[in-house]
C-alpha cells in the first residue's frame, strides 16, 4: 500500500532561499516564490523572475443538477478569468472568458484572510480566501448578452478543520524551481441565478473543490488533471484530484488526493492516457493498485491564447468517471458514473 510522509506544519515552503519539497495538511502562513534565491542557472533580476511565476485560483462545484467551474489565472503577461456553467438536466451551458492585458492584480500570498477580484464592464469575480473563518467565499456576476444568459452566484465553502483535511504540496521542477498547490474538498452552500432561474444550493448535496497554485513553470508546460466528486453508494461525500505533470520525484510527493467524508488519502503517481484522443475515454492508472479509473468525456470546453511570447491551450471536457479507488486503510471505493472534469493544458512561454 502506498504511503507518504505528511510533514509537520510550517509557515512557508521556502527555507534559506531554497524550496522545500513535501506534503502537508495545513496551509502555509505565506507563499512567496520570489523568496527562492537563484532559481535559474544564470543571474535574473527580480522583476524578470516574477514574470516566470504563474499563479491561479480555481473552484469547481456541483450538485445533482448543475456543474460550475471558474478560474482566475495570472500569466503575468496578461490575466484571464473564465467561467463555465452546465445544466445536467437541460444540457444548457454558458461559457464566459475575459482576457485582460498585463498583470494588474496579484493573487494572495496567504489564505488566512485575503481576497482577489476581477472587475470590468458586465463582469465581476471575487474570491475571498478566509481559512481563519473555515471558509472560502466566491462572488460572481455576469451580465446577459445576445449570446448568453446572465449569471450570478454567491457561494461559501465549508472547510472546518475537523471536517476537511486539505492537501498542501510543494513539488520540484528542478532544485530551485517549485510548484506549490493547496487543494481542499468540502460542502458548499449558496445561491445562483442562471438565466433568470434562482438555484439554492443545499450543502448536504453540493460539493466543491478549491485550488490555489503558484509555480515556476517550465518554458514548455504539459499538465493533465482529473477531478471528480459527489457521493458514493453509502451517501458519503467523496472526491479526488489527480494530476500528471513535469515535477520530479513524484513517488515521494505529488498532488494526487482522495477524500472520503473529508478524510484525506494521498495517492501515488498515475499515468493518464488517451488511446483514442482527448474526446474518447481517458485511462487513469497507477502501479500500486489504488487508482483504476476511466473518464468518458461528454461536453467539450476549449480555450486558447496565442501571442508572440506565449501560447496556451486548454481542453476541459465534462464527463463521467468509472472504476475503483482505494483509501489508505485499504477500503475499495467504487466509482460509478461520477461527474467530473478532465483537463489538458499546454503552455509555451
N, C-alpha and C positions, 0 to 999 in steps of 0.2 A: 504494500500500500504506500502510495506517495505521501511524503510528509515534507514540511518546510518549516524552517526556523522563523518564529514570529519574534521580532526584536522588541526590546523594551521601548516605551515611548521616548521621543526626543524632540527638541524644539525645531530642528532643521535637518534636512537630508545632506547638508554640506558641513564638513569639518576641516579646518586648516586649509581651506581653499580647494578641497577635493570632494567630489560627490561620493556619498556612501551608499553602496547597493544594499537592498534589503527589502523586507516586508514588515509592515506594521499594521496595527488595528486601531490607531488613533491618529487624527490629523496632526500635522506639524503646526507649530505656532506660526511659522512663516516659511515660505518657499520663494527664494530669490536666486535663480540660477546664475545671475551676474556675479554672485559671490564666488563662483568657481574661478580659480586662477589658471590662466594659460590653458584654456580648453582646446586650443589648436596648436599644432607644432611650430607655428610662426607667430610673431607678435601681431595682435589685432587690437585696435583701440576699442574702448568700452562701447561707444555708440555702434560700431560695426558688429561687436559680439551680441549686442542687444537685438540687432536685426536678424541674427541667426536663430534666436529663440522664437519658437512658435507656441502659441498658447490658445486654449479654448475651454469653454464650459458648455456642457450639454445636459439636457434632460429628456427622458423618454417615459411616457406614462400610457397606461391602457387599462380599460375595464372590458366588460363583455361586448360593448358596443362601439367604443372609439379608441383610436390609436393616435397619439400626438407625440411628435419629436421636434425638438428645436435646438439650435446651436448658435453660440457667439464665438467666432473664430478671429483671432488677431494674427494675420500673416506678417505683420509689421509693414510690408509694402502697401497693404490695404487691409480693411476689415470686412468681414462678411457675417451677415445674420441670415439664417434661413429657418423656416417653419413648415412642417407638413402635417396635415390632419387627414385622417382616413376614417370614414364611417363604415364599419364592418357589415352593417345590415344593408344599407342602400348602395354601398361602394362609392358614394360621393367622396371626393377628396379635394384638398386645397394645397397648393404648393406656392410658397412665398419666398423670395430671395431679395436681399438688399445688400449691395456691394458699395462700400464707401472707400475712397482713396485715403492712403496714408494711415498712420497709427494714432488716431485722435483720442482713443481711450485704451486703458490697460486693464487686464483682468486682475482681481485682487491677489495679493501675495499671501493672504490668510483667509481662513474660512470661519473664524470665530465670530466675526461681525463686520462684514464688508459687503459692498454691492457694486454691480456693474450695470449700466444701462445703455441702450442704443435708441436714439430718438431722431426721427426725421419725418418728413411730410407723410401723413397717413399711416405712421408706424411707430410703435413703442414696445420695447422689450427690456425688462428689468429682471435681474436675478439677485436676490439678497441672500448671501451665504451667512447663516446665523446659527452655527453649531452651538454657540453658548446657550441658545434657547431650544436646542434639539430640533431645528427645522431648517429647511431651505424654502424660501418664498419666491414665486415666479409670477410676473405680471406680463401679459401680452395684450396688445390692442392693434388690430389691423383693419383699416377701413376697406369697405367694399369698392370694387371697380366693376366695369362691364364684364370682366373675365373671371372674377372670383367673388365669393360672398365675404361678408365681414366676419371677423373672428376676434373674440375677447376671452381671456382666461385669467383667473386669479387662483393660484394653487399653493398648497402647503405640503411639503414632505414631512412626514413624522419620522424623526431619526433619534428617538430616545435611546440612550446608551444601553439600557437594559434590554431593549427590544431589537436593536440593529447593531451588527458588527460590521463596520466598513473594512475595505481593503485599501491600504496605502502602500505604494511601492515606489522605489527609486531604482531604475534599471539603467545599465550602462550600454551606450553605443560604442564607447571607447573609454580609455582610462579616465578622461576628464570631460566627457560629454554624456549627459544622462537624460533620461525621460522620467518625469515624476507623474504619478497618477493617483487620484483619490476616487474611489467608487463606493457607492452606498445604495442599497435597495431597501425601500420602505413603503409604507402605506401613504397614499396621497388623498387629500380632501380638497374640495374647492368647487368652483363653478366655471362653466364655459358657455359662451353664446356663439353658435355656429350657424350662420345663415339665418339668423332670427330665432333659432331654437335655443331655449335655455336647457343646459345639461348640468345637473347636480351630481358631483362625483362622491360616491359613498366610499369612505376609506376602508370599509370591510371588503370591498370588491375591486378597489383600484390600487394598482401598484406602479411604482416609478423607480427608474434607475437614474441617478445623478452622477456626473463625471466632471472632475476638474483636472486639467492636464497642462503641463509645460514641458518643453523639450528642446534640446539642441539637436534637431533632426538632421539626418544626413542630407547631402545635396540632392540625392535621389532617394526618395522615401517610398517604400511599399508597405502597406499595412492592411490587414484583414481583421474584421471584428464580427463576432456572432453574439447577439444579445437576445435573450428570450426570458419571459417571466409571466407569472399568472398563479394558478392554484392547481395542486395535484389532486389525485383521487381521494385523499384524506382531508381535503379542504385546507391544506397548509399553503402558505404563501411561499412560492419557490421562484428562483430566478438564477440566471447565470450570465456571465460576461466573459467571453473567451476571445483571445487575440493571437495573431501570429504577426510578428514584426521583425525588425533587424537588430534588436537588442541581443547582448551577449549573455552567456551562462543562463539560458532560460530554464534549465532544470532546477537550478538553485533558487532563482527568483523570476517571476513573471507576473503578468496582470490578470491571470485566469482565476475566476472565482465562482463558487456556487453558494447560494444562500437557501436555507430551508428554515422558515419561520424566524428569519433574522440571524440564524447561526451560520457563520462563515466556514466554508471548506475551501482552502487553497487547492487549485487544480494543477496538474502537471502541464508541461508544454504540449501543444497539439499541432497537427498538420491539417490545414484546410485545403481541400482540393475541389475543383470544379470540372469533372471529366467532360461534361457537355457544354461548358461555358457558363457565364455568370447567370444566365436566365434559366438554367436547368438545376438539378439537385446539387447542393454542396455537401461534401462529406467532411465531417469534423471528428477526428480520432486522435487518441494518444497511445502511448506504448505501455501504460500502466493498467489499462482496463477500467479507467474511471470515466472516460468520455467516449461515447459512441453515438453520434448524432447525425441526422440528415436534415438539411434545411431545404425546403421546397418553396422557391420564390413564387409570389402571386401578383404583386403590384410593384411596378418598377418606378424608382425615383433616381434621377441622374442630375448631376451638376458638373460644370466645367468652367475653369477660368484660364484663359490663355493670354499671357502678357509677354513682353520681351524678356523680362527677368524671371518669370515664373509661369509654370504650368501646373495646374491642379485639376485632377479628375476624380470624381466621387460618384460611386454607384451604391445605392442603399435600397435594395428591394425589400418589401414586406413579404412575410410568408409564414410557414408553419415549421416547427421543429418536431421531430420524432426520434425516439431512440432511448438511451439509458445514460444516467449519470450516477456516480457513486460518491457518497459522503465520506468524510474522514473516519467515521465509525464503521464503515463497510456497508451501510444501508444502500440498496439499489433504488434509485428514484426513476420510475418510468416517465418518459416524456411523450405525451400523446397530443398531437395537433396543438402545440403550444405556440401562440402567436409571438412573433418577434421580428427582428430586423437583421439583415446581413449587410455588412459594409465592406467595400473595397475602395482603397484610397491610394492614389499615386500622386506624388508631388515632386517636381523638379525646380530647384531654386538655388 
